[in-house]
């Protein structure tokens, strides 16, 4: 009799564990969207620091960068080469501000709409200001941080 009671209890306990372990945790998408926008702001600050490693740390290893009129860049190696070349120009700067962010219900993917500005000096020293509309797709990492997987820039205007 004790054996039957033990197995019934074990069976019920197993069912309860299975039931509770299968329930997904509810993601606070508003909170995650705010974290995502802050990650974007932090990345913009890193870009102004001109610290290549810090700048690159915000992209996934297999990231893709798409910019109108430019070849698509795939992976950190290609993106590194672009970042290094850009930073060799002492008159180069880039900054952006996130406008809005959305995070998936599962909390593992998100996107941001941004406005971006690039300033470069031409060979005569004249400043060229370019503005862009940007869509960035981000993936949440195992450690809880967000990294950019797809970066798409479309020219807004030239001044």
C-alpha positions as CSV (number, residue, x, y, z in Angstrom):
1,X,0.0,0.0,0.0
2,X,2.8,2.4,0.9
3,X,4.5,1.7,-2.5
4,X,1.3,2.6,-4.4
5,X,0.9,5.9,-2.4
6,X,4.6,6.6,-3.0
7,X,4.3,6.1,-6.8
8,X,1.0,8.1,-6.9
9,X,2.8,11.0,-5.1
10,X,5.8,10.7,-7.4
11,X,3.6,10.6,-10.5
12,X,1.7,13.8,-9.3
13,X,5.0,15.5,-8.5
14,X,6.3,14.7,-11.9
15,X,3.2,16.0,-13.6
16,X,3.4,19.2,-11.7
17,X,7.1,19.7,-12.5
18,X,6.4,19.1,-16.2
19,X,3.5,21.5,-16.2
20,X,5.4,24.3,-14.5
21,X,8.6,23.8,-16.5
22,X,6.7,24.1,-19.8
23,X,5.2,27.4,-19.0
24,X,7.0,30.3,-20.8
25,X,8.0,33.3,-18.8
26,X,6.2,36.4,-19.8
27,X,8.6,38.9,-21.3
28,X,8.1,42.6,-20.5
29,X,8.5,43.8,-24.0
30,X,8.2,47.5,-23.0
31,X,11.1,47.1,-20.6
32,X,13.2,45.1,-23.1
33,X,12.5,47.8,-25.8
34,X,13.9,50.4,-23.4
35,X,17.0,48.3,-22.8
36,X,17.4,47.9,-26.5
37,X,17.2,51.7,-27.1
38,X,19.7,52.2,-24.3
39,X,22.0,49.7,-26.0
40,X,21.7,51.7,-29.2
41,X,22.6,55.0,-27.3
42,X,25.6,53.3,-25.6
43,X,26.7,52.0,-29.0
44,X,26.5,55.6,-30.4
45,X,28.7,56.8,-27.5
46,X,31.1,54.0,-28.3
47,X,31.3,55.1,-31.9
48,X,32.3,58.5,-30.8
49,X,35.1,57.0,-28.5
50,X,36.8,55.7,-31.7
51,X,37.6,52.5,-29.8
52,X,37.4,49.9,-32.6
53,X,37.0,46.9,-30.3
54,X,34.2,48.6,-28.3
55,X,32.4,49.6,-31.5
56,X,32.6,46.1,-32.9
57,X,31.4,44.5,-29.7
58,X,27.9,45.6,-30.5
59,X,27.6,43.5,-33.6
60,X,27.1,39.7,-33.8
61,X,29.9,37.7,-35.4
62,X,27.7,37.1,-38.5
63,X,26.2,40.6,-38.7
64,X,25.3,42.1,-42.0
65,X,25.6,45.8,-42.9
66,X,23.5,47.2,-45.8
67,X,24.0,50.7,-47.0
68,X,22.6,52.2,-50.2
69,X,25.2,52.4,-53.0
70,X,27.7,50.3,-51.0
71,X,28.6,46.6,-51.1
72,X,26.9,44.5,-48.5
73,X,29.2,43.7,-45.6
74,X,28.9,40.3,-44.0
75,X,30.6,39.3,-40.8
76,X,32.8,41.1,-38.3
77,X,35.9,40.9,-40.4
78,X,34.4,42.9,-43.3
79,X,32.7,45.3,-40.8
80,X,36.0,45.8,-39.0
81,X,37.7,46.8,-42.2
82,X,35.0,49.4,-42.9
83,X,35.2,50.8,-39.3
84,X,39.0,51.0,-39.4
85,X,39.0,52.7,-42.8
86,X,36.4,55.2,-41.6
87,X,38.3,56.0,-38.4
88,X,41.5,56.7,-40.3
89,X,39.8,59.9,-41.5
90,X,40.2,62.4,-38.6
91,X,37.2,64.4,-39.8
92,X,34.9,61.3,-39.7
93,X,32.2,61.0,-37.0
94,X,29.0,59.1,-36.7
95,X,26.2,59.4,-34.2
96,X,22.6,58.3,-34.0
97,X,19.6,58.4,-31.8
98,X,16.9,55.6,-31.6
99,X,13.4,56.8,-32.4
100,X,11.5,53.6,-31.5
101,X,12.1,50.0,-30.6
102,X,10.0,46.8,-30.7
103,X,10.8,43.5,-29.1
104,X,9.3,40.1,-30.0
105,X,6.9,38.5,-27.5
106,X,9.6,35.8,-26.9
107,X,12.1,38.6,-26.0
108,X,14.9,37.2,-28.2
109,X,14.7,39.6,-31.2
110,X,14.0,43.2,-31.6
111,X,14.4,46.1,-34.0
112,X,15.1,49.8,-33.7
113,X,14.3,52.7,-36.0
114,X,17.0,55.4,-35.8
115,X,18.2,58.6,-37.3
116,X,21.9,58.7,-38.0
117,X,24.3,61.4,-39.0
118,X,27.7,60.9,-40.6
119,X,30.2,63.8,-40.9
120,X,33.2,63.5,-43.2
121,X,35.7,66.0,-44.6
122,X,36.5,65.9,-48.3
123,X,40.0,66.4,-49.7
124,X,39.6,70.2,-49.5
125,X,38.6,70.1,-45.8
126,X,35.0,70.9,-46.6
127,X,32.6,69.2,-44.2
128,X,30.0,66.8,-45.7
129,X,27.0,65.9,-43.5
130,X,24.9,62.9,-44.4
131,X,21.8,61.8,-42.6
132,X,20.2,58.4,-42.7
133,X,17.1,56.5,-41.8
134,X,18.2,53.3,-40.1
135,X,16.6,50.0,-39.2
136,X,18.7,47.7,-36.9
137,X,17.7,44.2,-36.1
138,X,19.0,42.9,-32.8
139,X,19.4,39.5,-31.1
140,X,19.4,39.0,-27.4
141,X,22.4,37.1,-26.3
142,X,22.6,34.3,-23.7
143,X,24.1,36.7,-21.2
144,X,21.1,39.1,-21.6
145,X,22.9,41.7,-23.7
146,X,21.7,42.8,-27.1
147,X,23.8,42.7,-30.3
148,X,23.1,44.0,-33.7
149,X,22.6,41.4,-36.4
150,X,21.4,43.4,-39.3
151,X,22.1,47.1,-39.9
152,X,20.3,48.8,-42.8
153,X,21.0,52.5,-43.6
154,X,19.1,54.5,-46.2
155,X,20.2,58.1,-47.1
156,X,17.9,60.7,-45.8
157,X,19.4,63.8,-47.2
158,X,22.7,65.4,-48.1
159,X,23.8,68.8,-47.0
